[in-house]
Amino acid sequence: MEEAENGTRKRAPGNGVRKLSPSPTRAPSSEQRNPSALPPPPRVPRWLILDRIVHRSSRRRCGVVEDDATASALAHDCAGRPVRASLRIADPPAVSRLYLHLTGRPGISFREPTAIAAHRNSILFRLTVPFEDPTWWHDSYSFPIDYFVYSCRSSSPPSLTLLPPCFDGGHINPQLDKFCKPHRQQRQRSMLPEDMGILCHGDEGEFTVAQLMFSERYEIELCLLHNPPPAGSSMEWNVKKVQIPPDTKINTYLWMTDAVLPIGTCLCWVDNYQGMLLIDVLTDSNSNPDHQQWLRYIPLPKKALKSQRLYKDADEPDPLRSVRVTDTGIIKLVCILTEHVICFLLKDKDRGLFWMIDVNMRNKKLQSSALYISEEEEEDGYPPKRSRRNNFFGQY
């Protein structure tokens, strides 16, 4: 599985009925369900379009579909509750989806799991973990956050790796902390999903997770975790200041990360309206911890710098600009000019569907219409009981 396009969503064709694609890992007959034989490796397309919404499934027996070759081994969150993951693979342009199979969790509302980044055969996602003590379940914003990496390679069984928490820069309250187990989210380092990325390297499933933090004091901090860790050390986060070249002019106060892209041994943090920051995140893998990290700043072309960000909805991708890396390592900036086009949602109350409508206001004509996927139906056609998670605020 090469780099998945996280957050890209395709729409089903147009008669208003969405048909679930068959899982490539389900055995069609009982003859193929031999419990003594290992399931065959999943057929994985060369690339996938990954839904950034992580789906929760509790309807599958024992957590996963029998003989599901994409199902990971059992892992546990920071509170000791079991977690498994599986991948429903679909040929592009259909959307592939990551499923979590969770048991032993309270039936209360809290933030849904989200895919943060993907590269090659691995997916980085976050999972909110309720406290063990029910008397604190009302304080869902204090629930700790776990970060997992799901890996699915043809040469080995799928794996699910829990990353250790990072408490560097967190807020400690001794009087409150002793009541909240395993720990409060406020104790953890603040890591915005849009500032995090993953880089896969090597031939044995190695990966590096990184987070970049910008401050108003013209400083940048890099938080790194390597798996496996350097020889003689345990897997843990390492936080260090990033050295900015003296002649580099970056507006860190206005910087807004739109994407984190893997390029060679580097991760590239992209602001669609300023430029790109490249950091070689593997330079300290086999060196001393005091190694100084330097960044390289690539500003956008002067013509692109003249435009300002018009779309600032939190946690939503910019619909007007996108920076991506091709298979050959070429970085491309795509700009879409829609000065006279308005986009909105139209709800079909009878069928409970939403349609995305584009209208050209200059000639007052319908430009396009497509079914809007806000949430996927669960298996066997049962709709999810949760409310719609992929909200749409409209755009010009």
Secondary structure by P-SEA (a helix, b strand, c coil): cccccccbbbbcccccbbbbccccccccccccccccccccccccccccccccbbbbbccccccccccccccccccccccbbbbbbbbbcccccbbbbbbbbbccccccccccccccccccccccbbbbbbbcccccccccccbbbbbbbbbbbccccbbbbbbccccccccccaaaaaacccccccccccccccccccccccccccbbbbbbbbccccbbbbbbbbccccccccbbbbbbbbbbcccccccccccccccccccccbbbbbcccbbbbbbcccccccccccbbbbbbbbbcccccccccccccccccccccccccccccbbbbbbbbbcccbbbbbbbcccccbbbbbbbccccccccbbbbbbccccccccccccccccccccccc
